Amino acid sequence: MTLFSVFVAGAALAVSHSQPDARHSKQPNVIFFIADDMLPRHFNCLPQGKGRNLTPNIDRLADEGVVMLQQHCASPICTPSRYNVLTGTYASRAQNAWFTETTGELKGQTKVEFNTHIVKGQPTLPALLQRAGYTTGMVGKNHVVEAHGLKRFKNFDDSARDPKNVSILKSNHDHVCQAMREIGFDVVDRVYHNNPDFLGLHEVAVQNMDWITEGGISFLEHASKQRVGVEENQKKPFFLYFATTVPHGPTKEKRSWNADPLISPVGYLSEAPKGQPARHTIPERLKVAGVPVNDDTCNMLWLDDAVGALLATLEKTGEIDNTVIFFYSDHGQMAKGTLYQGGVHNPCIVWRKGGFPVGKTSDALTHIVDFAPTILDMAGADSGGTAFDGESYLPILNGEPQSGERVMYFELGYARAVRKGNFKYLALRYPADVKSMTPEARRTALEEWNAERRRKHLRVVTDDPSAPFSHLTAVPGGGDAERGSTGSRPGYFDRDQLYDLSRDPNEQENLASSPEYAVKLQEMKRLLDEHVRALPGTFGEFGK
């Protein structure tokens, strides 16, 4: 079935189940562009990246929109951050079997990691927008919606041209697309169900930004033609969740920006995708702009070309004046896999033609769980009784001051944190079963972990079973996501950590044992306890 035929069927179904009203012609289209593992240096609009990249389209979004400088992420790794975006709730509310079984094994303590999946029947942002009359679409990286029936390959190095393997690739893609449709997307296409290295075959473990973009363009072109009722001028608004796999690895030229454009998660394509400037022009354009040519800058220009293609399509279809674009990377990358500021602090851009009353930048404290209620607020859509953990910041975009002092909550692995004002408290609580792991159990866990990485031709971090655990996983030395951050702060392994971000933004001085901060420490612990009590499960002594 072609994307167009899927689109027509899905859109027709959405119309039949929604109640169109006069708001449709005024509701904004929304594109949520979520990049993968961007660093502060990738943003020309941030001090760390100013002038370092050739990204004219992302720069346009920042120049014409608003940069939310104090945007934060609750759980800084791929899966739970996407859960936050698509549900507006913390990932510890996940209902899938893997997560709930892990909670049971840990005697009620929740462990937020790659196990937090969205399942059919949960309230989601796209489903609520469907109810409000939107046509919803998704292209790109999933890594959060639970899909059943996926088949495994016999060997990671088998050929992607083998008909049996092609059949598995296409079957897996179909299963993931169906799972995405079941949680609220009318149209789903061009999907990576995981990172490229985890699609099952080494041969297809490459990036294909053009393939994703072509799917996004197709959705926008057809969505712009949708109508509500019989009035020709009554357009149906659309929501596109556009999830890239870059600049996350693999980043090397032959597996990213200069890889074979025919390679995709469904096998070899019959022709190269269209819609973005030719890949071979990337180095020359960088040279002309005076930007160094390396895999980092090439991948960022490749990503920026995708943004440009979407903007050009909005112009061509006449939808540019009624579209809001959120540009966001899934989490902070300077301390990924931890709750330090390098992981949770993650600025984003909100764009619309003409900008917002708040101005070019905002220092309001905003959270990843705010995206869903904010977008629904923009759409004038009913939440359907959904209790979000976030709140709409549309009033802030409209120039209103942030009301009250916001307390922000963060959760990941064996760590939890809260921030109030300039103070941040981080608690590290390994469950008893983790603390009591025998040397043999540690060795077995590490050997199994490393064997899987070697099978996929990925780098092994350590062979030392006595290496300390990270905040995220019970693997000696830490897993892949957090390996660069494990032990990265002087207080990393401290049970209680208190930081004054006003004078210590990099969290180098743990104040938890200082007598003069004893009252503040107890206040922050109480705040953490309040948040844990409001969520399923427990965490150490909190929430009991």
N, C-alpha and C positions, 0 to 999 in steps of 0.2 A: 504494500500500500504506500502511495506517495505521501509526502508531507502535506500536499494540497488536499488530497482526499481525506486524510486524517483530520486536517483542519476543518473542512466543511462538515464532516460528521460531528466533530467535537463542538464546533460552534453552534450547530443546529441543536444539539442536545442542551447546550448551555442556555440558549434562548428559550427552549421549551420548559426549562425548570426555573427560570428566573422571572421576576415580575418587573418588566420595564416600566420606568416612569420618566417624568420630565427631566430628571437630574442627568440622564445619560449624556445629553448634548453638552453638559457643562463639566462632567466629571473628567479629571485629567487622566491621560494615559500615564502609565508609570513603567519605567525600566529600572530594574534593580540589577546593576552590574557589579558582580562580586568577583574580584580578582583573587589570586591564590598566592599567599606568602610574599606579598610586597613588603619591601623595606622602606623606612623613612627616606632613604637616599633615592628612591625611585620617584618621589614626588617633587617636581620642581617648585611646587607651592609651599614646601616645607624648607626650613633652613638647611636641613641635612642634604637636600637634593637640589637646591637652587642651581640651575645652569648645568647640571650633570647629565641630563637626559634630553633626547629629542622626542618630546611627547606633546605635539601641538594641540591635539584634541583633548587630552586630559587637562592640559593647561587652559584650554578654552572653558572647560567645565568649571575649573577653579576660579578663573577670572570673571566669569559671568554669573556664577552661582555663589554659594557660601561654603567655606571650609569650616567644618565642625572640628575645632582644634582639640576639644576635650571629649571626643567620642571614645567610648571604652567597650571592651569585649569581655564577656563573662568567663569564657572557657577557651583559652587561646590555643586550640588545635582545630583541625579541619571539621570534624563531624559535629561536636557540640555547638560550635559557632554557627554552623548552618542550621542546626536545630533551633537556636535562638532566633535567627532571622525569620525563619518560616513559620514559627509558632508564637513568637512574642513572649515565650516563657523560658525559664531556666531548664537546662538539659537534665537536671536531677528529677524532673517530672516525667522523664521518658517512660513509656509503658511496654516497650518491646521485651521479649523474653531474655535476650542476652543481658540487658541491663538489670532487670528484676532478679534474675538468677544470680548475678554477681552480688547484688545487694544481700540476697539470702546467704550466700557463701561467706560474706563479711559480717554476718550477724546483724544486719540492719543498717550498717554504714554504707552510704552510697559512694560510688566511685565513678566519677564522670570522666570518660575518655572516648575512645572510638566506638564505644558500645551503645551510644545514645541515638537510637533510630526513630524516625517518625513512622507510625503505622497507620494503616487504613482506619478511618473513623475518628481520628484526632482532628480537632479544629485547627485549621491552618490558614495562613494569610491568603494563599490562592483560592482556597475553598470559600472563604468569606467574601472575597472579591467576586467570585462567580455568582454568589447569591445577590451581590449588589449590581449584577448585570455586566460584569467585565468578561471579556474573552481572555483567558490566561494561557501563557505559553512558557516553556522552559527549554533551554538548550545548554549543553555543556556538562559540567561536573556535578554528579549527584553526591555520593559519599555521605548520605544522611537518611534517605528514604529506604526503608527495609524492602528488599525484593527477594522473593522466594523462587526456587526452581533454577537457580544459576548452576551451570555445569562447570566442572573442573577439567583442565587439560591433563593429559598423561605426563607430558614433559614441558617444562618452561621453554626449552629451546626447540620445540617442534616447529614445523613450517606453518606460517599463516596462510599459505596457498593451498595447503591440503584441504580438500573438500570437507572432510570431517571436522577439521578445526574451524573452517569458515562457517559451517553450520552452527557450531557451538558459539562462536563470536556473535553471530546474528541472533541466535536464540537468546543469549544472555542480554543483548541490547534490547530485544523485544520485551523481555520480562521486566527489565528496569523501567522502560518507557511506560509499560502498563501500570507498574507500581506508582510511578509519578502521576499518572492520570488519576489514579484512585485517591490521591490525597489533594486533588483540586486543580490540576493543570489540564485544560482542554487539549492542548497540543504539546507534545513532547517529542523531540528529535535531536539527533547529533549528541548523544549522551556518552560521557565517560562514567562508568558506574563507580570508579575509584581513580586513584592516581594512575598514570600510564604504566608505572612499574608493577602495578597490581591487577592488570587486566588478564593475566594468565599466560601470555606468550611474550617472550622477549622481543620478538620481531615487531610487535605492535606497540611496544613500550616507548612510543614517541609522542611528541606534541603535534597537534594539528589545529592551530588557531583558526585557519581559513575555513576548515570544515565546520567548526562551531559557528563562525560568523555567517557563513552562507545559510545555515539554518535559521539564525536570528533574523537575517534580512528577509528570508521567505516568510517568516511569521509576520513581521511588520508590514510587508506588502499586502498580505492577505487580510490581516487584522484591520488595516485601514479601510477596507472595503465593506466591513460588516455594518449592518444597519439594524436598528431596533424598530419593530412595528412596520408600518407601511409608509412612513414619511421618509423620503429619500435623504432629507437633510439631517436626520436623527442618527448620528453615528454611535456605534457601540464602543465604549472605551476598552482599552486593552492593558494588560499587565504582562511584562516579559521579565522573567528571571533568567539573566544571562550570566552563566557561571564559567569562568575560564579555568584552565589548568596551568596557566603560566602567571607569574614567573617561577612557580614551584618547579622542582626538578622533575624530569631531567632537563638540564639547562645547556648541555654541550651542543654545539652547532648541529651536528649530524643527527641529534635526537630531539632538537627543538626547532629553532627558527629556520634552519636550512636542511631539515629532514625531508625525506621523500614525501611530497604532498599527497601521494596516492594512499599512504598508510593511514588507517583509521581504526577505531575500536570495532568496526564491523568487517575488518579485513582490508584488502586492496580495492580502492575505488576504480571505476572505469575511466574517470577523468578527474583532473585536479579541480578542487573547489574554486569558485569565483567570488569576488566581492571585495577583496583587499588588494592593495598594490602588490605586485609580484615580489616574492621573497628576495630574489637576487638583487633588487634595488636597495635593500636595507643598508648594506655597508656603504654604498656610495652616498646615500642621503645623509648618513651620519658624518661622513667625511666632509661633505659640502657644508654641513652645519657646524663643523669644528668640534664634534663630539667624538671621543675615543671609540674605536670600533672593537668591541669585545662581546662575548656572549650575553653579558648583563644588559648592555645598552641595545644590542640587537633584539633581544627578547622584549625589552620594554617598548621599542618602536613597533615591533610586531603586535604587541598588545594594544598600543595606541592606535594602530591602523584599524583594529576591530572597533574601537570607539568611533573613529572617523567614519567607518562604513555604516554604523547605526545612525549617526547624525545625518549623513548624506541621505539615507533612506527616509528618515523623518522629514527632511526637506522635500524630497521628491514626492512623498505621499501627502504633503500638506499637513502633517501632524506635529511639526516642530513647535508650533505656538501653544499646543495644548498637551505638552509632555513634560513630566518631571523625571529627572534621572538621578538616581542615587549611585554614586561610585564609591565602592568600599572594598577593602581587602579583608579576607576572612578573619584575620587577627593580627596582633602585633608580631613582628618577626625578630625583634632584637632580644627577646627572652621567651621564645616560643616554648610551650610546654611547662610554663611556670605562671604564677600569678603576680610576678614582679611587673613594674610599669612597662618594661620592654615587651611584655606579652599582652597586657590588658589595655594599654594606651594605644589607640588606633584611630587616628583622624580619618574623616570621610568627607566627601563632597556631595552637596545636594544642589542640583542645577535645575533651573527653568529659564526660559527666555525672559529677559528683563530682570532676573534676580529676585531676591527676597528683601523685605523691609529691614531685616536684621543687619544687612550689609554684607561685606565681603568675607568676614570671619565671625565666628562666635566662640566664646570661651565657656559657654554653658556646659555643665556636666551632663552628658548624654550617654546612653547605654545601648548595647546591641539589641536588647529586648524591647527597645523603644521603636524600632523600625516598623514592626507590624501595626501597632496602634497609630503611629504617625501616618502611615500610608492609608489606613482605613479612614482616618480623620480627613485626610485630603480628599478621599473619594466620597465622603459623606456617607460611609457605609456603616451598617449596624454590626456590632461585634458578635451578635448572636448569643449573648450571654457568656462569651468567653472571658475568663478571668486572666488578663495578661499580667505578667510580672513587670512589664515596662509601662511607659506612659507616652502619650503623644507629645512631640515637641513642635508640632505645627504652630502653637502660639509663640514659641521662641523664634521660629523662622519669620513669623509675622511681626516681630519687633517687640514682643512683650518680654519683660524681665522674667528670669527663672524664679519661681516662687519657692521660698524656704531653702533650707540647707539639705541637699540631697545626700542620702546614704547609699553607697553603691556596694553591691555584693558580687563576689567572684568565687568560682568553684572549679576545681580540676584535680583529678586523681586523689592523692592523699592530702591535699591542701584546700583550705578555704580562706577567704579574706574579705574584709570590709574596709571601706574608705568613708570617712566623714571629714569634710573640710580638707585640711592638709595632712591629716593623720591616717595612716593605713596600718591595719593589723592583719597579720598572716599567721594562721595556725597550721602546723604540720602534725598529722596524727596517723601513724602507720597502724593498721589493725594488728591485733595480737598474732594472727597467723603469719603475717608478713614479718613482724619483729622476731618471731621465733623460728624462722626458716633455718634449717640445718645447713651446714656447709655442702652436704650432698645435694640437698634440694636447690640450693643456689647454683651449684655447678650444673645440675640438670636443666634448670630454667635457662641459664646462659647458653648452654650447648644447643638446646632446641631453637633458641632465638637466633643464634649465629648460623646454624645450619640452614634455616629458612632464608636468611639474608644472602648467604653464599649461593644458594640455589638460584636466587634472582640477580646474581652478579652485583650485589650491593655491598658497600663498605662495612666491615665489622669494626665496632668501636673498641671493644676490649675482649680479651680471653681470660680476664682475672675474675673469678667468682667471688672474691672478697671485696670487689669494688662496691662502693655504696649505692643504694637505690636512689633514684630520682624522686621528684615529687609526683611523677605521673605513673610509673610502672615499677613492678617488683622484678626488674631485670637488672642484675649487677651492672653498674656503669650507665644505666639509663637506656631508653629506647631511641629510635631514630629521630622522632620529632623533637625531643628535648635534649639531645646529646650535647648541643652547643651551649646549653644553659645550665646543665647539671654542675652544681658546685660553683656557680658563677658569682655568687655573692658571699661575703664573709659570713653572714648568718644563715646561709642556705640550709644547713642541717639543724638549725635551732628549732625547738618545739614551738616556741612563741616568738613572734617577731613584730616589732613596732617601729614604724618609720615616720619621720616628719618630712614630708615631701617638699615642704617649702624651703628647707635648707639641705635636704639630702634626696634629690630627685632620682638618683640612681640606686637608692636603698643600700648604702654601704655601712651604715651605722645602726645596729639593732639596739633600740632603747628599752626593750622589754625588761631588762634586769636593772634598769636605773631607778633608784628610789623616787626621784623627782617626777617620774612618769607613771608611778604605780596607779594613781587614780585614773589617768587616761587609759591605761592598759585595761583596767577593770571595766571602764565604760565601753571600750571597743569590744571586749569579750561579750558583754551583754548584748551589744548590737548584733554580733555574729550569732549568738544564741537565738535571738529573735528571728533572724532570717532562716536559720536551720529549722526551727520549730514550725515555720510556715511552709516547709517543703517536706516531701516524702522522705522517710528514713532519718538516720541520725548521722553524726560526725563526731567521733571521739566522745567527749563528755557533753557535747553540744546537742541541743534538741531533745534531751531526755527529761 
